[in-house]
Amino acid sequence: MKVFHCDHCDALVFFENVSCVSCGHALAYFPDLEKVGSLDKTDKHRPCENYSSHEVCNWAVPADDPNPLCRSCRLTRVIPDLGVPGNKAAWFRLEAAKRRLVYSLLHLGCPLESKAEQPERGLAFELLANVPGAPKITTGHADGLITINIAEADDAEREKRRVQLHEPYRTLLGHMRHEVGHYYWDRLVRDGPRLARFRELFGDEREDYAQALQAHYKEGPPADWQERFVSAYAASHPWEDWAETWAHYLHSTDTLEIAAACGLTLRPRRAEEPSLKKITVPEGEGREPYDKIVADWHALTYVLNNLNRSLGQGDAYPFVLSAPAVEKLRFVHQTIAAA
């Protein structure tokens, strides 16, 4: 993510802003320009229909685009029933998380089309609520369709599930990044030239998936999982290992970008402590040396975790990256570059 400024008064604004708190001008995010600006300064864009009709989006659409929805909203093909109290607020939170996901995917140059545009290989989201008497909605991915149970938008419910599943981290954005990782495995790895190397690093994905998950939830991860995986859940099956690793790659690249945009540097008093001089920001082209990226990420999480603890919070990044996990992250980096 970048640092944005109002194009009227140059005040600091944020990615989610719909107006400038300094001068009051209405704002939108222009994904084709990667900037936040005001619609009254251009006739080349118009607000997303979900911006003007429902106030759940703050993105703009090029004026010559026949689709009334922005690049993010057009990926959603089913929304919750807005007649049910609380569903609109949940939809708003889910779309806000998805816009950050889409920003990262576009910034890294990942192929991104909706199923309406490309039925066979496109991406779609369905944001669904549990209905009494019907099977419970399970968050997951299948053939380019990502289903999200909107209960995840409720902070208390999401925390309850995090504790039940013994997870150190559970956020809406994390869900989005993980599930889209499954989509990009299908899109960028399956049956392609990178599959052999994937199996060397992550294992054979032809292992029975249902049995692997059942064993994981019954027996838990192997005792040495931290020596090989980015998370305990990643140890359940090669597909989940990839999705978790993909999510962590997006966690790190987006956070490094905003740290660089803010001008963050670290100059510790002791030479052996993590330092940051010029942060390396991945651009999706693979030209950046991944060893430098992961070193910068280690230094950044060092300070983030210490700051969080000073505020009485848990670690911002409660994970330790082993050498095998770093090699898997490097593979994701190279796969995006190859795409």
N, C-alpha and C positions, 0 to 999 in steps of 0.2 A: 504494500500500500504506500501511496505517496502522501506528501503534505500538500494541501490545497489552500488557495486563497481566493477571496471574493474578487471578481473582475470589475467591481464598481469601486470598492473602498480598500481593497487589498488586505482586509482582515482575515485572520486565520479561520478557515471553515473545515468541516469534517466530511468524510465520504458520505455519511448518512444525512447531511443537512439538506433541508428543503427551503431554508431561508437564511440570510446572513443576520446574525444577532446584532451586528454593528450598524448596518445601514438599512436592514429590512427588506432588501431585494430578494425575490423568489429565486431559488437556485435549483439546478438539476445536474446530474452527472452525465457527461457525454462520453459513452464508452469508445466511440470511434476516435475521439481526441484524447482520451485518458485524462480528462480534466473536469473539475466542477466549475460551472459557470451559470450565468443567468440567461434565460430564454429570451428576454427582451433585447438582447444584444445580437440576436441572430434570427434570420428567416430560413436557415438551413436545417433547423431541427424543430421538433414539436414534443410535448410531453407524452410519455407512455400513457396509454389509456388507463392503466391501473393507478397512475399518478393523478390524472384529472377526474376519474370517476370514483375511485375508492380510497385514495390517499394512502396506499400501501406501497408505493414505489416512488423513487425520486430520480429515475433515469429518463433520458431523452432519446428520441428516435429520429434518424435522418429524415428530412422532409420528403425525400423521394422514395422512402421505403414504404411499400403498400401495407405492411403488417402494422396494425395499430399498437402492438406491444413491443417493448424493448427486448434486447438480446437475452435478458434474464427471464422476464415474465413469460415470454413465448415458449420457454421450456416447460412451464407448468400447464398440464392439460386437465387436471382436476383440482379444484380448490374445495375447502370445507364449506358446508352449508352455512352461509352467513346469517341465516335466520336463527341459528343457535347461539345463545349468549356466550361470549368468550371466543368464538371461532374466528371472528375477524382479527382480534388481537393476536391469536395464535398464527393466523395466516401472515400478518404483518411481520412477526418475528422470524418466521420461516423464510419469507422472501428476503428479508434483510440479510440473513445468513447466506442465502443462495447468491445474492448479489456480490458478496465478498468472494464466494467461491468462483463465480463467473469472471469477476475481475482478474483473479489469479490465472485462470485457464486462458483467458484472452491475452493477458500480459506475457505468459510463457509460450504463446503460440500453439497451444493444443488445438487439434481439430474439434470444432464445436458446432453442430447443427441440431436443430430440434427434430423430433420424429415427424412433425408436420412437413418439414423440409426434406428429410431423408428417412422415410419409414423403416428402411432396413438397418441402417447404421446410426440413426440419430439418437438423441437423448431426450427423455421426458421425465417429469416429476408428477406424482400424484400425492397430494397432501390430504390424508384421510383421517377421520375420527372413528373411534369405536362406537358401535351402535348396539344397544341392549338386545340380546338374543342372537346376535350375529357373531361370527368368528372374530376374534380380536385382530386388529391391524398390526402386522409385523413390519417394522422398518427393514428394508432390504433392497436388493437389486436383482433384476432378471431381464436379460436381453435389451439393455438400454433403458429400461423403466426403473426408476428409483421411487419407491414408496416410502413415505415418511408418516409415521403416526403422529398426529399433531399434539398428542399428549406430551411429547418431548419438548414442546414450547413452554410448558408449565415448569417453572424452576423447581418447585417442590417435588413434583412427580419425577422430573429428570434426576434430581439428587437421590430420591428414593431408589430409583433403578440403578444408579451408580453404586450405591452402597450395597444393594442386593447382589450385584454382579462383581463386587470387589474391584471396581475400576478406580484408578487414581485420577481420571480425567473423563468428562462427558459433557459435551457442549453441542449446540445445534450446528455450529460451523464444523466441528469435528465429525459429526454424523455425515454432513454433506460431503466433506473431503474424503471420508472413508468409502462411502457408497459410490462416489464417482470414480474412485480408484478401481472398483470392479469393472465399471464400464470401460475404462481405458485399458484394462488388461485385455478385454475382448477386442478392443479397437487397435491396440498397438503391439500386443505380444502374441496373442493366440494365433497359431498356425503361421507365424512370421519368422523371419531370420533370427529374432532375439529369443525364441522359445528355448533353444538348447542352453543358452547361458542362464536364462531364468531358472531352469530346472537345476542347474549346478548350484545356484545361490539359494533358491527358495525351496527346492524339492519338487517332486513330481505331483502336479495338480490332478493327475488321474486317480490319485488316492480317493477312496469313497468319502465324499464331502459330509454326508449326513452322519455317517459313523464317526468321522473325525470330530465333528461338533459335539455329538453325544458323549464321546469319551472325554472331551475337554470339559464339558459342564459337570460330568460325573466325577472325574479324577483330578481335574485341574491341570495346569501347565506342568511340564517337566521341571524338576528342581533347578536345572541349570539354564532356564529360559533366558535369563538376563545376559548370558554370555553369547546368545545367538540371535535374539529377536528384539525389536523395538518395544514390544509390549507383551504381556502374558497372553492376550487374545491372539496375537500374531502367531503363536506357537501351535494354534489349533489345526491349521491347514495351510498349504502354500498359497491358496487364493486369499485367505485372510492375512497372511504374512505380507503379501503384495499390497493389499488395500490399506493395511495399517502403515506400511512403509511409505506408500504414496501420500497418505494423509500427513505423515510427519514431514515429508519433503515440502508439502504446501505450507504446513505450520512454519517451518524454518525460513523458507524463501520469502513469504509475505512479511514475517516479523523482521527479517534482516533488511528488507527494502524500506520499511518505515523507520527503522533505526538509522539507516544511512540517510534517509531524507530529513530526519531530525538533526543530523549532524553529530550523532552520538559517537564518542570515542572513550576509551578507557586507558588511563595511564596510571597503573598501580604503583605504589611505592616500592614494592618488592618485585624484582625482575622475573621471578618464577611464577608470579600470579598471572591469570589470563589478562591479555591486553587487546585493545581494538584500536587500530590506527585508521586505515581506510577499509571500510566494509565492502566485501565483494558481493554484488547483487546479481543473482542468476537472472538471465534474460530469456532463457529457453533455447539459446543457440549452442549451448554446450562448450563455449569458448572459455568459460571461467574454470580455473582449476578447482576441482571439487575438494581437494585437501584444504585449500584456503577457505572455502565456504564452510566446511564443517568446523574448522578451527575458529572462525568468526562466530559460528552458532554456539560453540562451547563457551566462548567468552561472554556472549550475550546472555545465555541462560544462567551463567554464573551470577551476573549482576541482577537479572530479573528475579531469580529465586531468592537472592539475599534481600532485595527490596520488598518482595512479597512477605517474607518472614518478618521484616521490620514493621509491616502493617498488620501483623497477626494473621496473615493468610497462609494457605498452603503454597507449595512451590508452583510458580507459573508454568514450569515445564518439569513435571515429576518423573522424568525418565533418564536413564543412563544409556548412552550409545556405545555398544561394544564394537570391536573391529569388524565382526561379520555384519552387524547391523549397518555400519557405515558403508560397507561394500554394497549392500542392498540399496541404500540411499543413492550411492553413486550410479547404480544401474538405472534407477528411476530418472536421475539427472540425464544420463546418456540416452535413455529411451525417449524422453521428451525432445531432446536435441535431434534425434534421428527422425522424429515425426515432423 
